[in-house]
Amino acid sequence: MRREVKYGLIGGSVALVAGVVGGFTLFGGSDGSPQEVRSADAKDGGKPGVKTGPLSAKEVRTTTQDFLTAWQSGDAAKAAGLTDDPAKCRTALESLAKQARFSKVALTPGTPSGDKVPYGVAAQIDYKGTKAAYSYRTAATVERDKATGKPRIAWQPAMLHPGLAKGDQLQTGEAEAPPIKAVDRNGAALTPEAHPALAGVLDSLRDKYGDKTDGKPGVELFIHRAKSAKPADQLPDKTLKVLSKGTPGTLKTTLDAKLQAAAERAVKGKKSASAAAVKPSTGEILALANSPEKGFNMATQGSLAPGSTMKIVTAALLMDKGLTSPGKKNPCPKYVTVGGWKFQNLNKSEIKDGTFAQSFAASCNNAFISHAKDLKDDDLTNEARDVFGIGLNWQTGIPTFDGAVPVQHDAQMGASLIGQGGVRMNPLNVASLSATVRAGSFHQPYIVSPQLDHRTLAKAARTMKPSTLSGLKSLMKLTATSGTAAEAMAGVSGDIGAKTGSAEVDNQKKPNAWFSAYRDDLAAAAVVPASGHGGSNAGPVVRAILTAG
């Protein structure tokens, strides 16, 4: 019955559009060498007498040296004038003295690599008599100005510090929040040294809750992050140098240090993987892990097609509407056409006279897509939001992407039924799907008690019909015991249920592997991108978390 079938489209059309470019570009002379040329078309930005072509090593070296010399001497206007955005560069350079409190800046150029020149920055930080030395390395890129032909430094905030992005600022002063001593649900300390995967999460918790503890802020050099348009994308401020230590305040989280360690071990060594675990009865987040450990927190901020794990929602929708039930005949044909597109199962497999339970346990795509004709365009969106909380504004305590199931039409709507199309989730969202089934209703995930800041957690508008809930539990149990999840769940005791997923991605040889499951009052999900079958690749990650609990 282990037939995780492939999402595929046959038919339709793809338009290949060729670009039309005016003028001409001379790529090389008769000997293949680069040539300095003048554009024949003013639309290309070229002007007669304006130097074009690749920069010489001397131009790169001289321009960078002039820029660094002006910066070091404190002539922000002159330095900025050597860039392609003098106004922004001057403002940023002047802020180093005013906001970062940099003085006695020394700049040491390194060996250029093409048009990129690395250099070292050494400065003294002076804040109200407290002084500290600080040094780091960064780089600048030299480009030829199309209008003048002169070499110019390409302005980027990272020229001043490698950790700066657009809108960020270097600041020295009393930290905006005291340091925190984060502890798990049982009082065990959670540190970035012991749990590197939590480093970004702990920074976010400090940003949001540091001032709600009994801690006292110290004096620090830090990156003050620009405010993101989307809360899910917000990065926490980053401490670069501590001039005087503050007093940490204790912050209790919902995490479980034992499960956290198990999740970290389960994803460790994988090129890319993420996992999340929650407590179904409450929504408390118990573990979050990513590989690589440092960088983007895909477990809570990722936005990926969840593949067949979405069939948890789709099955609930179909049963809520009375369109099917576990024991009802619900064959899975080789082909289904929706909106002019022909969907094909992997290897043209089929379940001719199967029940819905058999199709769910085998994860047979066309058993679900065949119901597209019976649904309104917004039915799946409504079920995901109103029953499973996907797309609501989750108030977890840290930045999260809360899932998206957009209203779609025809073939895209059919693809959404199997977690493709425009559907996007991350392991925390997908863990919450299983948690909702286990608990019988949606409990918004959170990592810090809402009582601390009196925030309102998201609430789902309704619950599944009792018959739907019991049917969905039986489907997930069958999948865990004799379906596509059986290998990963073998020997796992208790009240169990699971669902696998393999989400295909354009220009990717192997699909993203997904797995979501629950065991008693513990639910978890994992994704291992570009690895293959969900049960074989993401399943062991989830199993490790469930058995550790």
Phi, psi and omega per residue, in radians:
M1 nan -0.095 -3.052
R2 -1.396 1.485 -3.065
R3 -2.241 1.324 3.040
E4 -1.254 1.809 -2.967
V5 -1.602 2.708 -2.994
K6 -1.456 2.443 3.040
Y7 -1.447 2.118 -3.112
G8 -2.532 2.708 3.092
L9 -2.171 2.378 3.053
I10 -2.147 2.357 3.134
G11 1.708 -2.887 -3.050
G12 1.302 -3.024 -3.127
S13 -2.507 2.657 3.106
V14 -2.164 2.194 -3.127
A15 -1.653 2.205 3.076
L16 -1.784 2.077 -3.044
V17 -1.911 2.180 3.105
A18 -1.627 2.367 3.134
G19 -1.405 2.622 3.091
V20 -2.028 2.176 -3.061
V21 -2.089 2.282 3.111
G22 -1.402 2.858 3.104
G23 1.277 -2.735 3.127
F24 -2.656 2.812 3.065
T25 -2.226 2.265 3.120
L26 -1.682 1.962 -3.055
F27 -1.484 -0.410 -3.135
G28 -3.125 2.854 3.113
G29 -1.430 -2.956 -3.110
S30 -1.122 -0.362 3.129
D31 -1.685 0.083 3.109
G32 1.472 0.025 -3.103
S33 -1.394 2.660 3.105
P34 -1.116 2.547 -3.132
Q35 -2.111 2.503 3.013
E36 -1.451 2.154 -3.004
V37 -2.254 2.904 3.007
R38 -2.066 2.300 -3.108
S39 -1.099 2.482 3.109
A40 -1.556 -0.040 -3.059
D41 -2.345 2.145 -3.121
A42 -1.066 -0.402 3.115
K43 -1.108 -0.442 3.138
D44 -1.365 -0.055 3.119
G45 1.565 0.021 -3.112
G46 -1.533 2.663 3.101
K47 -2.352 2.537 3.094
P48 -0.984 2.327 3.111
G49 1.501 -0.091 3.131
V50 -1.559 2.250 -3.106
K51 -1.210 2.351 3.110
T52 -2.289 -3.033 3.114
G53 1.591 3.078 -3.093
P54 -1.084 2.624 3.068
L55 -1.264 2.539 3.044
S56 -1.451 2.809 3.114
A57 -1.053 -0.627 3.140
K58 -1.154 -0.740 3.129
E59 -1.076 -0.755 3.122
V60 -1.090 -0.848 -3.074
R61 -1.141 -0.810 -3.081
T62 -1.166 -0.773 -3.124
T63 -1.083 -0.763 -3.142
T64 -1.153 -0.736 -3.137
Q65 -1.081 -0.770 3.123
D66 -1.081 -0.711 3.132
F67 -1.115 -0.839 -3.104
L68 -1.163 -0.630 3.130
T69 -1.135 -0.765 3.122
A70 -1.144 -0.735 3.106
W71 -1.048 -0.868 -3.080
Q72 -1.093 -0.598 -3.122
S73 -1.382 -0.121 3.122
G74 1.560 0.159 3.131
D75 -1.598 1.402 -3.075
A76 -1.088 -0.630 -3.120
A77 -1.131 -0.768 -3.130
K78 -1.158 -0.777 3.132
A79 -1.071 -0.802 -3.116
A80 -1.115 -0.558 3.133
G81 -1.162 -0.249 3.104
L82 -1.601 0.074 3.135
T83 -1.887 3.008 3.122
D84 -1.528 0.033 3.072
D85 -2.538 1.316 -3.045
P86 -1.000 -0.688 -3.073
A87 -1.108 -0.869 -3.117
K88 -1.173 -0.715 -3.117
C89 -1.132 -0.740 -3.132
R90 -1.095 -0.798 3.120
T91 -1.019 -0.748 -3.113
A92 -1.177 -0.731 3.132
L93 -1.121 -0.742 -3.137
E94 -1.151 -0.515 -3.136
S95 -1.223 -0.387 3.111
L96 -1.089 -0.635 3.121
A97 -1.402 -0.715 -3.031
K98 -1.395 -0.751 -3.030
Q99 -1.800 -0.722 3.115
A100 -1.433 -0.271 3.126
R101 1.109 0.658 3.089
F102 -1.399 2.394 2.985
S103 -2.489 2.904 3.139
K104 0.891 0.872 -3.120
V105 -1.310 2.265 3.076
A106 -2.130 2.272 -3.077
L107 -2.089 2.284 -3.090
T108 -2.181 1.901 -3.133
P109 -1.235 2.578 3.071
G110 -1.800 -2.873 -3.121
T111 -1.452 2.163 -3.130
P112 -1.108 2.598 3.011
S113 -2.176 1.671 -3.035
G114 1.175 -2.152 3.140
D115 -1.684 0.166 -3.140
K116 -1.894 2.309 -3.100
V117 -2.166 2.041 3.071
P118 -1.409 2.726 3.062
Y119 -2.749 2.713 3.100
G120 -1.708 2.538 3.095
V121 -2.126 2.189 3.068
A122 -2.202 2.295 -3.095
A123 -2.542 2.849 2.987
Q124 -1.860 2.307 3.068
I125 -1.729 2.272 -3.113
D126 -2.283 1.908 -3.139
Y127 -2.202 1.835 3.099
K128 0.898 0.768 3.082
G129 1.561 -0.239 3.060
T130 -1.535 2.103 -3.049
K131 -2.071 2.626 3.107
A132 -2.747 2.524 3.055
A133 -1.504 2.544 3.141
Y134 -2.568 2.339 3.141
S135 -2.486 2.719 3.140
Y136 -2.896 3.036 3.119
R137 -2.137 2.502 3.059
T138 -2.608 -2.859 -3.067
A139 -2.743 2.821 3.066
A140 -2.287 2.674 3.108
T141 -2.013 2.366 3.135
V142 -1.798 2.354 3.113
E143 -2.280 2.789 3.079
R144 -1.563 2.234 3.100
D145 -1.213 2.146 -3.072
K146 -1.150 -0.551 -3.092
A147 -1.374 -0.704 -3.060
T148 -1.837 -0.350 -3.076
G149 1.421 -0.068 -3.110
K150 -1.441 2.617 3.055
P151 -1.237 2.416 -3.135
R152 -2.402 2.549 3.023
I153 -1.286 2.227 3.106
A154 -1.354 1.924 -3.050
W155 -1.155 2.233 3.015
Q156 -2.545 2.434 3.107
P157 -0.959 -0.556 -3.113
A158 -1.148 -0.225 3.045
M159 -1.084 -0.552 -3.111
L160 -1.517 -0.541 3.060
H161 -2.824 2.326 -3.051
P162 -1.098 -0.284 -3.132
G163 -1.567 -0.037 -3.081
L164 -1.512 2.375 2.994
A165 -2.064 3.096 -3.099
K166 -0.974 2.211 3.104
G167 1.542 -0.221 3.125
D168 -1.299 2.758 3.098
Q169 -2.405 2.527 2.970
L170 -1.512 2.245 -3.137
Q171 -2.368 2.516 2.997
T172 -2.132 2.301 3.137
G173 2.888 -2.955 3.074
E174 -1.110 2.240 -3.097
A175 -1.005 2.574 -3.107
E176 -1.214 -0.317 3.088
A177 -2.549 2.564 3.079
P178 -1.134 2.730 2.999
P179 -1.120 2.725 3.139
I180 -2.090 2.666 2.942
K181 -1.904 1.646 -3.116
A182 -1.348 2.405 3.102
V183 -2.249 2.743 3.126
D184 -1.455 -3.042 -3.063
R185 -1.078 -0.369 -3.129
N186 -1.846 0.125 3.103
G187 1.618 0.032 3.126
A188 -1.328 2.404 -3.098
A189 -1.158 2.461 3.073
L190 -2.065 1.872 -3.104
T191 -2.066 2.700 3.099
P192 -1.167 -0.388 3.093
E193 -1.242 -0.740 3.135
A194 -1.411 -0.517 -3.102
H195 -2.319 1.344 -3.107
P196 -0.973 -0.537 -3.125
A197 -1.148 -0.307 -3.120
L198 -1.661 0.010 -3.043
A199 -0.950 -0.872 -3.138
G200 -1.168 -0.657 3.105
V201 -1.097 -0.748 3.140
L202 -1.147 -0.647 3.066
D203 -1.090 -0.752 3.128
S204 -1.132 -0.680 3.116
L205 -1.139 -0.684 3.094
R206 -1.102 -0.799 3.127
D207 -0.962 -0.782 -3.007
K208 -1.490 -0.610 -2.972
Y209 -2.124 -0.039 -3.118
G210 -0.962 -0.736 -3.110
D211 -1.347 -0.023 3.082
K212 -1.763 0.114 3.064
T213 -1.824 -3.095 3.122
D214 -1.616 0.301 -3.138
G215 -1.385 2.917 3.101
K216 -2.195 2.319 -3.104
P217 -1.245 2.643 3.040
G218 -1.829 -2.919 3.094
V219 -1.834 2.243 -3.039
E220 -2.487 2.693 2.827
L221 -1.612 2.223 -3.088
F222 -2.566 2.782 3.012
I223 -1.576 2.047 3.060
H224 -1.558 1.960 -3.025
R225 -1.292 2.489 3.022
A226 -1.136 2.583 3.129
K227 -1.299 2.227 -3.124
S228 -1.426 2.571 3.100
A229 -1.139 -0.536 3.123
K230 -1.956 2.151 -3.137
P231 -0.934 -0.577 -3.122
A232 -1.133 -0.421 -3.094
D233 -1.658 -0.021 -3.052
Q234 -1.152 2.232 3.075
L235 -1.685 2.525 3.107
P236 -1.350 2.740 3.008
D237 -1.023 2.663 -3.082
K238 -2.180 2.137 3.092
T239 -1.319 2.267 3.136
L240 -1.864 -0.616 -3.095
K241 -2.658 2.284 3.100
V242 -1.719 2.044 3.107
L243 -1.521 -0.675 3.024
S244 -2.538 2.288 -3.039
K245 -1.244 2.486 3.008
G246 -1.608 -3.129 3.103
T247 -1.784 2.032 -3.097
P248 -1.132 2.491 3.025
G249 -1.853 2.484 -3.096
T250 -1.361 2.267 3.103
L251 -2.189 2.069 3.134
K252 -1.509 2.304 3.096
T253 -1.963 3.051 3.097
T254 -1.575 -0.079 -3.076
L255 -1.104 2.729 3.071
D256 -2.045 1.972 -3.041
A257 -1.000 -0.626 -3.137
K258 -1.161 -0.805 3.120
L259 -1.215 -0.623 3.104
Q260 -1.043 -0.795 3.125
A261 -1.112 -0.687 3.128
A262 -1.136 -0.721 3.117
A263 -1.129 -0.719 3.127
E264 -1.120 -0.725 3.105
R265 -1.131 -0.646 -3.064
A266 -1.173 -0.550 -3.134
V267 -1.709 -0.206 -3.063
K268 -1.044 2.398 3.096
G269 1.563 -0.250 3.097
K270 -1.422 2.477 -3.129
K271 -1.002 -0.690 3.093
S272 -2.680 2.263 3.109
A273 -2.936 2.636 3.102
S274 -2.555 2.622 -3.139
A275 -2.584 2.697 3.094
A276 -2.551 2.572 3.096
A277 -2.341 2.456 3.141
V278 -2.364 2.834 3.075
K279 -1.688 1.914 -3.031
P280 -0.964 -0.682 -3.040
S281 -1.226 -0.333 -3.095
T282 -2.217 -0.473 -3.029
G283 1.606 -0.008 -3.125
E284 -1.076 2.309 3.086
I285 -1.386 2.190 -3.068
L286 -1.793 -0.475 -3.121
A287 -2.796 2.564 3.051
L288 -2.482 2.229 -3.108
A289 -2.493 2.553 3.109
N290 -2.420 2.597 2.942
S291 -2.288 2.146 0.059
P292 -1.173 2.745 -3.031
E293 -1.164 -0.652 -3.079
K294 -1.758 2.573 3.115
G295 2.008 -2.566 -3.036
F296 -1.124 2.342 3.136
N297 -1.554 1.424 -3.097
M298 -1.144 -0.447 -3.101
A299 -1.059 -0.598 -3.113
T300 -2.076 -0.356 -3.070
Q301 -1.987 -0.036 3.140
G302 -1.171 2.746 3.122
S303 -2.453 1.583 -3.045
L304 -2.256 2.660 3.015
A305 -1.133 2.193 -3.056
P306 -1.458 -0.025 3.123
G307 1.030 -2.532 -2.983
S308 -1.239 -0.110 3.005
T309 -1.123 -0.383 3.095
M310 -1.151 -0.318 3.138
K311 -1.135 -0.263 3.006
I312 -1.073 -0.820 3.137
V313 -1.224 -0.780 -3.111
T314 -1.084 -0.739 3.118
A315 -1.080 -0.726 3.106
A316 -1.077 -0.737 3.124
L317 -1.058 -0.857 -3.085
L318 -1.113 -0.668 3.131
M319 -1.324 -0.654 3.080
D320 -1.035 -0.606 -3.127
K321 -1.507 -0.020 3.130
G322 1.291 0.333 -3.105
L323 -1.443 -0.341 3.136
T324 -2.842 3.067 3.074
S325 -2.785 2.868 -3.041
P326 -0.908 -0.752 -3.069
G327 -1.572 -0.024 -3.085
K328 -1.409 2.546 3.077
K329 -1.070 2.193 -3.135
N330 -2.609 1.288 -3.055
P331 -1.067 2.764 3.109
C332 -2.062 1.676 -3.088
P333 -1.295 2.807 3.114
K334 -1.054 -0.720 -3.049
Y335 -2.259 2.555 2.991
V336 -2.463 2.345 3.114
T337 -1.886 2.206 3.120
V338 -2.313 2.152 3.101
G339 1.011 0.559 3.119
G340 1.535 -0.036 3.117
W341 -1.867 2.439 -3.106
K342 -1.818 2.043 3.129
F343 -1.644 2.397 -3.112
Q344 -2.208 2.380 3.038
N345 -1.282 2.736 3.104
L346 -0.996 2.293 3.133
N347 1.034 0.383 3.141
K348 0.982 0.573 3.136
S349 -1.245 2.842 3.135
E350 -2.766 2.791 2.990
I351 -2.193 1.628 -2.951
K352 -1.036 -0.956 -3.032
D353 -2.033 0.513 -3.039
G354 -1.335 2.839 3.040
T355 -1.538 2.969 3.111
F356 -1.124 -0.613 3.119
A357 -1.081 -0.753 3.125
Q358 -1.124 -0.722 -3.139
S359 -1.175 -0.660 3.111
F360 -1.172 -0.834 -3.102
A361 -1.121 -0.571 3.096
A362 -1.539 -0.079 -3.127
S363 0.962 0.839 -3.095
C364 -1.461 1.961 -2.980
N365 -0.995 -0.845 -2.995
N366 -1.226 -0.240 3.022
A367 -1.160 -0.473 3.135
F368 -1.616 -0.813 -3.105
I369 -1.078 -0.522 -3.125
S370 -1.113 -0.289 3.129
H371 -1.575 0.031 -3.132
A372 -1.000 -0.633 -3.119
K373 -1.150 -0.355 -3.090
D374 -1.607 -0.030 -2.983
L375 -2.041 2.652 2.965
K376 -1.438 2.766 -3.081
D377 -1.022 -0.551 -3.068
D378 -1.742 0.088 -3.099
D379 -1.066 -0.809 -3.102
L380 -1.174 -0.706 3.097
T381 -1.014 -0.805 -3.111
N382 -1.153 -0.738 3.137
E383 -1.103 -0.782 -3.121
A384 -1.078 -0.741 -3.102
R385 -1.362 -0.868 -2.959
D386 -1.379 -0.378 -3.140
V387 -1.912 -0.741 -3.045
F388 -1.813 -0.028 3.056
G389 1.300 0.157 -3.110
I390 -1.305 2.190 -3.133
G391 1.656 -0.113 3.020
L392 -1.309 2.965 -3.137
N393 -1.567 1.612 -3.113
W394 -1.257 2.384 3.087
Q395 -1.945 1.283 -3.024
T396 -1.378 -0.441 -3.031
G397 1.916 -0.237 3.073
I398 -2.387 2.837 3.110
P399 -1.098 2.278 3.114
T400 -2.454 2.618 2.899
F401 -1.653 2.196 -2.923
D402 -1.764 0.371 3.066
G403 1.514 2.693 3.128
A404 -2.564 2.229 3.036
V405 -2.279 1.458 -3.054
P406 -1.227 2.714 3.034
V407 -1.218 2.167 -3.127
Q408 -2.326 2.938 -2.985
H409 -2.240 2.617 3.030
D410 0.930 -2.220 -3.027
A411 -1.050 -0.670 -3.138
Q412 -1.163 -0.631 3.065
M413 -1.152 -0.713 3.081
G414 -1.063 -0.715 3.120
A415 -1.158 -0.602 3.132
S416 -1.096 -0.524 -3.130
L417 -1.090 -0.388 3.116
I418 -2.000 0.427 3.008
G419 1.337 0.392 3.054
Q420 -1.978 -2.509 -3.116
G421 1.010 -2.294 -3.110
G422 -1.677 0.106 -3.112
V423 -1.219 2.321 -3.132
R424 -2.425 2.356 3.119
M425 -2.632 3.083 3.037
N426 -2.347 3.037 -3.095
P427 -0.984 -0.607 3.112
L428 -1.133 -0.752 3.090
N429 -1.053 -0.801 -3.052
V430 -1.260 -0.581 3.029
A431 -1.105 -0.645 3.139
S432 -1.168 -0.505 3.073
L433 -1.060 -0.876 3.124
S434 -1.134 -0.653 3.136
A435 -1.098 -0.665 3.130
T436 -1.131 -0.680 3.089
V437 -1.140 -0.826 -3.104
R438 -1.096 -0.743 -3.088
A439 -1.419 -0.416 -3.097
G440 1.619 -0.148 3.094
S441 -2.788 2.825 -3.097
F442 -1.348 2.263 2.992
H443 -2.131 2.008 -3.063
Q444 -1.042 2.237 3.087
P445 -1.069 2.518 3.042
Y446 -2.672 2.707 -3.070
I447 -1.983 -0.293 3.055
V448 -2.302 2.398 -3.097
S449 -0.973 2.351 3.096
P450 -1.130 -0.270 3.122
Q451 -1.186 -0.401 -3.104
L452 -1.175 -0.692 -3.101
D453 -2.200 0.162 3.039
H454 1.040 0.560 3.087
R455 -1.408 2.742 -3.104
T456 -1.732 2.159 3.121
L457 -1.366 2.637 3.130
A458 -1.169 2.494 -3.141
K459 -2.137 2.363 3.059
A460 -1.364 2.578 -3.054
A461 -1.232 -0.517 -3.091
R462 -2.718 3.040 3.071
T463 -1.997 2.907 3.072
M464 -1.179 2.701 3.004
K465 -1.079 2.563 -3.136
P466 -0.929 -0.692 -3.136
S467 -1.182 -0.613 3.106
T468 -1.163 -0.772 -3.123
L469 -1.086 -0.826 -3.136
S470 -1.133 -0.665 3.110
G471 -1.134 -0.731 -3.124
L472 -1.166 -0.668 3.080
K473 -1.104 -0.693 3.140
S474 -1.180 -0.624 3.115
L475 -1.150 -0.759 -3.121
M476 -1.240 -0.559 3.083
K477 -1.203 -0.729 3.111
L478 -1.075 -0.712 3.114
T479 -1.103 -0.650 -3.119
A480 -1.298 -0.474 -3.062
T481 -1.741 -0.537 -3.103
S482 -2.530 0.180 3.139
G483 -1.869 -2.631 -3.049
T484 -1.178 -0.285 -3.138
A485 -1.723 0.020 -2.997
A486 -1.087 -0.697 -3.110
E487 -1.100 -0.806 -3.122
A488 -1.206 -0.561 -3.063
M489 -1.661 0.054 -3.109
A490 -0.978 2.206 3.089
G491 1.467 -0.091 3.110
V492 -1.358 2.123 -3.045
S493 -1.631 3.077 3.086
G494 1.611 -2.941 3.096
D495 -1.392 1.865 -3.007
I496 -2.139 2.734 3.035
G497 -2.826 2.644 -3.080
A498 -2.715 2.845 3.029
K499 -2.646 2.333 3.097
T500 -1.685 2.903 3.073
G501 -2.740 2.500 3.049
S502 -2.356 1.818 -3.045
A503 -1.716 2.107 -3.133
E504 -1.400 2.496 -3.121
V505 -2.233 2.369 3.135
D506 -0.979 2.442 3.089
N507 1.062 0.475 3.103
Q508 -2.184 2.170 -3.038
K509 -1.119 -0.736 -3.139
K510 -1.986 2.578 3.139
P511 -1.291 2.879 3.013
N512 -1.337 2.240 -3.113
A513 -1.572 2.267 3.131
W514 -2.171 2.675 3.052
F515 -2.708 2.346 3.104
S516 -2.396 2.361 -3.075
A517 -2.751 2.867 3.005
Y518 -2.332 2.686 3.031
R519 -2.472 1.912 -3.061
D520 0.930 -2.297 -3.067
D521 -1.629 0.817 3.098
L522 -2.541 2.212 3.099
A523 -2.200 2.529 -3.115
A524 -2.583 2.752 3.071
A525 -2.569 2.691 3.132
A526 -2.565 2.666 3.002
V527 -2.286 2.374 3.057
V528 -2.180 1.666 -3.041
P529 -1.045 2.539 3.030
A530 0.907 0.719 -3.098
S531 -2.062 -0.394 3.123
G532 2.118 -2.386 -3.035
H533 -1.160 2.384 -3.111
G534 -1.078 -0.796 -3.098
G535 -1.104 -0.661 -3.071
S536 -1.396 -0.514 -2.992
N537 -1.910 -0.773 3.089
A538 -1.582 -0.438 -3.128
G539 -0.975 -0.841 3.140
P540 -1.061 -0.531 3.116
V541 -1.144 -0.844 -3.138
V542 -1.162 -0.718 3.121
R543 -0.995 -0.752 -3.122
A544 -1.056 -0.658 3.136
I545 -1.261 -0.792 -3.118
L546 -1.099 -0.687 -3.114
T547 -1.350 -0.446 3.074
A548 -1.231 -0.444 -3.118
G549 -1.439 nan nan
